Amino acid sequence: MNYSEKVIDHFTNPRNAGEIENANAVGEVGNAQCGDIMRMYMLINEDEVIEDIKFRTFGCASAIATSSVTTELIKGKTIEEALKLTNKTVVEALDGLPEIKIHCSVLAEQAIKEAIANYYSGKTLVH
Amino acid sequence: MKRIVYADNAATTAVSAHVFEAMEPYLRQNYGNPNSIYSIARTARNDIENARINIAKAFGADSKEIFFTSCGTESNNWAIFGAARVMAKKGKKHIITTNFEHHSVSHCVDYLSKNGFEVTYLPVDGDGLISPGQVEEAIRPDTALVTVMYANNEIGTILPISEIGEICRVKGVLLHTDAVQAAGSLRIDLSRQDIDLMSVSGHKIHAPKGIGLLYIRKGVQIENLMYGGNQERMKRPGTENTPSIIGLAAAVEKAVSDMEHKTSYVTSLRDRLIDGLVSRIPKVRINGSLEHRLCGNVNVSFEGIEGESILLGLDMAGICASSGSACTSGTLDPSHVLLAIGLSHEIAHGSLRLTLGQDNTEEDVEHILVTLPPIVERLRKLSPLWHE
């Protein structure tokens, strides 16, 4: 697999890995059967700014790298801005992904949207 | 230079020095077409036939039963389609195989199942084995062929081929075995074993890629896969790959003469690696029977993490290995072998195969044992599936 240096960097030194205990927005996408699970934890303040974001991911190197780079792209953004994140932006931020790994960037986009949807519906993940 | 620990010997092996030396004269000196009349061609012809004799001797066969091919995949395709076509004319259109064969067998059989054949896929047990009784029960009057691998490429389990052969012989059914992983590691004696067709590949036993053979027992009829010249006694056309045939013979002879020594050495490395992994990493599962297992195979699953991430972490430390995760195959499903022995998708995605060979050392094993636990720990900390 030919990964860019950025992917290797984010896989080796993931940014914002872990959980946020008092998160008020949590989104999980993917499933273990397919080999990818991405879970995003966010702390959103009253101005609808995503103050903090962390992730836990089960998956291949590119799943971990896309999670990591996505948290960097989202941190400090408003909900409105975060909802505009596309998988294309994620791929560009990593200097590209191999064709068969593009779905990882789609998962990252979905995880953000899922977390925000759960924030509005007040849904929390129970594990 | 970064230290490289090659632990993927079931994928391919390095060409050994003596094989390389044996091959060299046939690349630049005795390069003549073995079917021509002049001296450099006659030398090539003679040496090919000597190679055939020596290979046959190593497997307890007759040289007239050895046919050179381009690889293990070709040998498997030829054996299965060649036998199926002959048997179909006799009205026999039932094939028995297992559910964890290499794709170069299973995809042939799958094709036949969609084209007029009926296939019985014998399920392997949790240890990755089948019993001879399963084969016996599955044989019918219209059974054309039994094709069962000698040893599995992913989990290294060794199947009871001799016993299956006895059953097939009594019932009058052809037996093909894919011995690509077994040859060179297990003592094969075709004068005592009731095997009708056997596939072998060169690059798994320190010969180059692009050479293999099919053993066809005297009297067994299979149709040709390809048509062309009269080579290989009119059964397999194409100008002989002289250097690689010479290399294959050198590799087979060496593997057979060193077998006891190599097996005990590699087994000790393997057991050291397995013991080390089990004692240093929690929630590890060894996949496949420990008793009936190839000397170099270690296949483990780590709960909560995915195989490709492990491979990339190992690669950064110079360790070459492979995994049964979907991400390494470009499909959505993890290895069919690991699913066949009953692993869940999640556990199968977290598998790692380390296959050791004669060139590995105790230092290599130690390097793996020092490198792997922190990788597993780091990935588990990232995983939402992992709970301390």
Interface residues (C-beta under 8 A of the other chain):
Chain A: M1 Y3 I8 F11 T12 P14 A17 E28 A32 Q33 C34 G35 D36 I37 R39 R56 T57 F58 G59 C60 A61 A63 I64 I100 H127
Chain B: G304 I305 E306 G307 E308 S309 L312 M316 S325 A326 C327 G330 L332 P334 S344 H345 E346 H349 L379 K381 L382 S383 P384 L385 W386
